[in-house]
Amino acid sequence: MTQIIMAFVSMFLLDVVFALYTKSVIANRPTMAGVCAAGIMLCNTVMVINVVDNHWMVIPVMLGAFAGTWVALRWL
């Protein structure tokens, strides 16, 4: 169960941080964009490690992607 939650949360955060990264680049804020880029890589690494170990983790990753994008577009 912990692996499912980690996969979901890492993808959720990946989408939120990617939205913040995009906004930072558009606003020409290089420091914030750099911090977001590092966060993208961290979240992506956690997500990939979970999916490689168990291909069924694609399901919570997809749900996390949807939820993260929805939240980012709705409230950011």
C-alpha positions as CSV (number, residue, x, y, z in Angstrom):
1,M,0.0,0.0,0.0
2,T,2.9,2.4,0.8
3,Q,4.3,1.9,-2.7
4,I,0.9,2.8,-4.3
5,I,0.7,5.9,-2.2
6,M,4.3,6.9,-3.1
7,A,3.7,6.4,-6.8
8,F,0.5,8.5,-6.7
9,V,2.0,11.3,-4.6
10,S,5.2,11.4,-6.6
11,M,3.3,11.8,-9.9
12,F,0.8,14.2,-8.3
13,L,3.7,16.4,-7.1
14,L,5.5,16.0,-10.5
15,D,2.6,17.6,-12.3
16,V,2.1,20.4,-9.8
17,V,5.9,21.2,-9.8
18,F,5.9,21.0,-13.6
19,A,3.1,23.6,-13.7
20,L,5.1,25.8,-11.3
21,Y,8.2,25.3,-13.5
22,T,6.3,26.4,-16.6
23,K,4.9,29.5,-14.9
24,S,8.5,30.4,-13.6
25,V,10.0,30.1,-17.1
26,I,7.2,32.3,-18.6
27,A,7.8,34.8,-15.8
28,N,11.6,34.7,-16.4
29,R,12.3,33.6,-12.8
30,P,15.5,31.4,-13.3
31,T,16.1,30.5,-9.7
32,M,12.5,29.3,-9.1
33,A,12.6,27.5,-12.5
34,G,15.9,25.8,-11.4
35,V,14.4,24.7,-8.1
36,C,11.3,23.3,-9.9
37,A,13.5,21.5,-12.4
38,A,15.3,19.7,-9.5
39,G,11.9,18.9,-8.0
40,I,10.8,17.5,-11.3
41,M,13.7,15.2,-11.4
42,L,13.3,14.0,-7.8
43,C,9.6,13.3,-8.3
44,N,10.2,11.6,-11.6
45,T,12.9,9.4,-10.1
46,V,10.7,8.2,-7.3
47,M,7.9,7.5,-9.7
48,V,10.1,5.5,-12.2
49,I,11.6,3.4,-9.4
50,N,8.1,2.4,-8.3
51,V,6.9,1.6,-11.8
52,V,10.0,-0.4,-12.7
53,D,9.5,-2.7,-9.6
54,N,5.8,-3.3,-10.3
55,H,4.1,-2.5,-13.6
56,W,0.8,-2.3,-11.9
57,M,2.0,1.0,-10.4
58,V,1.1,2.6,-13.7
59,I,-2.5,2.8,-12.4
60,P,-1.8,5.1,-9.4
61,V,0.8,7.0,-11.5
62,M,-1.9,7.8,-14.1
63,L,-4.3,8.8,-11.4
64,G,-1.7,11.0,-9.8
65,A,-1.0,12.6,-13.2
66,F,-4.6,13.4,-13.6
67,A,-5.1,14.7,-10.1
68,G,-1.9,16.8,-10.1
69,T,-2.7,18.4,-13.4
70,W,-6.3,19.1,-12.3
71,V,-5.2,20.7,-9.0
72,A,-2.4,22.7,-10.7
73,L,-4.8,24.1,-13.4
74,R,-7.6,24.7,-10.9
75,W,-5.6,26.5,-8.1
76,L,-2.3,27.7,-9.4
